[in-house]
Amino acid sequence: MKCRHCDQEGHVIRDCPTAPPREFTGECRICNKEGHMAKDCPEKGPSVCRNCQEEGEKSSNQYDLIYQTTNAFV
């Protein structure tokens, strides 16, 4: 693979070390303010696990739930 920014082999433009960082100019889905994504929103609450509803956990992967469910019957 060849980078379209620097023409060097081994990475793509998304991972190019010489490309300037892209700034997000859209609107946040949480606070509706411009300039940051929802993942970076200063107004978002704590992370809550979608499986167990515990704060601080981030297991939202469907395979985590399948693994937990499968192992519950072992």
C-alpha positions in Angstrom: 0.0 0.0 0.0 1.2 3.5 -0.8 0.3 6.7 1.0 -1.4 9.3 -1.2 -0.1 12.1 1.0 3.7 11.4 1.1 4.0 8.8 -1.7 5.8 6.4 0.7 5.1 2.7 1.0 3.8 1.0 4.2 0.9 3.1 5.3 -2.2 4.9 4.1 -3.0 8.6 4.3 -5.0 8.1 7.5 -1.9 6.8 9.3 0.6 9.2 7.6 3.1 10.6 10.1 3.6 13.7 7.9 -0.1 14.6 7.3 -1.4 17.4 9.5 -4.1 16.4 11.9 -7.6 16.9 10.7 -9.9 19.0 12.8 -13.5 18.1 13.3 -15.7 20.9 12.1 -19.1 19.2 12.6 -21.5 19.3 15.5 -21.3 17.2 18.6 -24.2 14.7 19.0 -24.3 15.3 22.8 -24.2 19.0 23.3 -24.9 20.2 19.7 -21.9 22.5 19.8 -19.4 22.7 16.9 -15.7 21.8 17.0 -15.6 18.4 18.8 -17.0 14.9 18.4 -19.3 13.2 21.0 -16.4 11.0 22.2 -14.5 14.2 23.2 -17.5 16.1 24.6 -16.8 17.8 27.9 -20.5 17.5 28.8 -20.8 13.8 28.4 -21.5 11.6 31.4 -19.4 8.6 32.6 -19.0 5.5 30.5 -21.6 2.9 31.2 -21.5 -0.7 30.1 -24.3 -1.6 27.7 -24.4 -5.2 29.0 -24.3 -4.7 32.8 -25.0 -1.0 33.2 -21.9 -0.5 35.4 -20.1 2.8 35.3 -16.5 2.7 34.1 -16.9 -0.4 31.9 -17.1 0.0 28.2 -18.2 -3.5 27.0 -20.5 -2.7 24.1 -19.2 -5.4 21.8 -21.8 -8.0 20.9 -19.2 -10.7 21.1 -18.6 -9.9 24.8 -22.3 -10.5 25.5 -22.2 -13.8 23.5 -19.1 -14.9 25.4 -20.6 -14.1 28.7 -23.9 -15.8 27.8 -22.2 -18.9 26.5 -19.9 -19.2 29.5 -22.8 -18.8 31.9 -24.0 -22.3 30.8 -20.7 -24.0 31.2 
